[in-house]
Amino acid sequence: MKLDIVVERLSRHAQRATYAAVGGVVGRIAIGVMHGRPKTHENSWVVAKNKKGEPTGFTAEERDPRFPGQGEPINTADGLRQWLDAHE
């Protein structure tokens, strides 16, 4: 699955997912999965597992105003795949 699709769905449903979960779904390592992407509201739904579920390096203004959204971040690739299947 493409990163743009994953990020768009997370944003549309105000759901956080960790870098590791997203990386596992798109076939990239967690540390570089969002490398080079701008700090936009849409990209703020991909978050760090060990930073209280917040996106790394984002200011409050750069995060989506709906943040933190729906419940806890999805933190496994399998969990994110299941969520994505249910949220097309």
C-alpha positions, -999 to +999 in steps of 0.1 A: +000+000+000+012+035-007+021+059+021-001+086+007-032+064+009-024+053+045-018+089+056-050+101+039-071+075+056-056+081+090-063+118+086-098+113+073-107+093+103-086+112+129-068+080+138-031+080+149-007+052+139+029+048+149+058+051+126+065+014+130+030+004+121+029+026+090+064+015+080+054-021+083+024-015+060+043+004+033+075-016+034+098+010+050+117+012+083+100+032+110+127+058+114+126+070+078+089+064+069+080+101+070+114+114+060+111+143+035+074+148+041+062+183+052+048+189+087+011+192+076-021+184+095-025+153+074+009+140+082+005+146+119-015+114+123+017+093+120+032+094+155+060+082+178+053+053+201+075+066+229+065+103+228+030+100+242+016+093+207+026+126+192+043+133+158+080+140+161+090+177+156+055+190+150+043+222+167+008+226+180-001+246+149+013+220+125-008+192+141-044+187+129-068+206+152-087+173+158-055+158+173-052+134+192-083+120+175-098+086+181-084+067+211-049+052+212-025+050+183-024+018+163+011+004+170+015-027+148+015-033+111-011-061+114-034-039+135-031-011+110-038-034+081-070-046+098-080-010+105-073+000+069-094-028+056-123-016+078-118+021+068-116+023+030 
